Amino acid sequence: MNGNAELLNFIYQNSEMGVNTISQLIDIVQDEDFKKHLESQLDEYKEIHAAARSLLNKNGYDEKGIGAFEKIRTYLMINMQTLTDKSPSHVSEMLIIGSNMGVIDAVKNLKKYKEAEPDIIQLMEKLLRFEENNVQQLKKFL
């Protein structure tokens, strides 16, 4: 697989994880303001996910989504971590940790694939800015 496909699949998987996680959390949280914030995040993840899919298809690459084991593991982890504490503060902390991991991976991938096509780099940078912004926005709910 070439660098363009690898970078696009990273974006695709990262945004897929965001869509899955936020969708699950929206059903768990009860605070309406926080739920609205999560719905806004979900829309952005969906937009980035669709853009990554479109670029993958346009360039003739196969989409490599998250594996079933990883989906199940994440689903169970979220359920366990929110079993006793569904507060916006606790869920925000979980999401900040996830977004920080996304920022680190995005920066590493931008360096690793700096020769990728400009439109792919641009989408990766959009995802990076979005993850950085998520961290700042979620601090309000801590």
Buried (B, 14 or more C-beta within 10 A) or exposed (E): EEBBBBBBBBBBBBBBBBBBBBBBBBEBBEBEEBBEBBEEBBEBBBEBBEBBBEBBEEBEBEBBBBEEEBBEEBEEEBEEBBEEEBBBEBBBBBBBEBBBEBBEBBBEBBEEBEEBBEBBBEBBEBBBEBBBEBBEBBEEBE
